[in-house]
Amino acid sequence: MRSGVMSTGEGARIFPDVEACIDCGGCVVACKRTWDVPRDEQRISVATMMEGQEAAEGLNANSARALQEGKKPGETSIPMQCYHCENAPCVSVCPTDSLVKQGDGFVEVRDSLCVGCQYCLSACPFGAPQFPDADDGSAQIVGSGSVMDKCTMCEERQSETGKGPACAEECSTDAILVGSADQIADELDRRGSDVFFNDVAMEIIFGGDAEVFGG
């Protein structure tokens, strides 16, 4: 396994080291190839902000710290996917219980119960829910938004082979970290990378474990 994948299976979390991401698209390709995701769909994407711009002096390699200090962060790329949040907003708003937080930590979609209402899309702050077969991208009436699809964190791959998610295994810069909250926090600290997300987002993703990241 790559150095960014520290443990897999039950209790494993997935989280980006934004400072390490170079927007190469390798994670997107790995996901598509592993799960045969159609070309015009994606379960992970890389969002790049302030493209081509420099950060405040001395902070080009640490956009998270720049934001914390109220300074210009410069170009920043963020792997965006389902982080299988501890306090998953998508689960709490789903009216049909199509989305469920399992005991092993993975957030699962039960296709047979999804009516395509897209409440989850509105609730998720990370843009994870996708509706690939929706006609216009917005559900005008119940059922018009197609069935939701999202990153599964390669749950099947983890449980059956012990391998990490394909995106993390094939990330050339180990920008996608997989492990327990403690392991991820320790690895970020070892690298000297700061957490990019604010306290509210961290509470959504990690719940009470967010405290191990300091702040």
Salt bridges, closest charged atoms under 4 A:
ASP17 OD2 - ARG191 NH1 2.83
GLU69 OE1 - LYS71 NZ 3.45
ASP149 OD2 - ARG43 NE 2.99
GLU170 OE2 - ARG33 NH2 2.41
ASP174 OD1 - ARG2 NE 2.74
GLU187 OE2 - ARG190 NH2 2.62
GLU187 OE2 - ARG191 NE 2.78
ASP194 OD2 - ARG65 NE 2.86
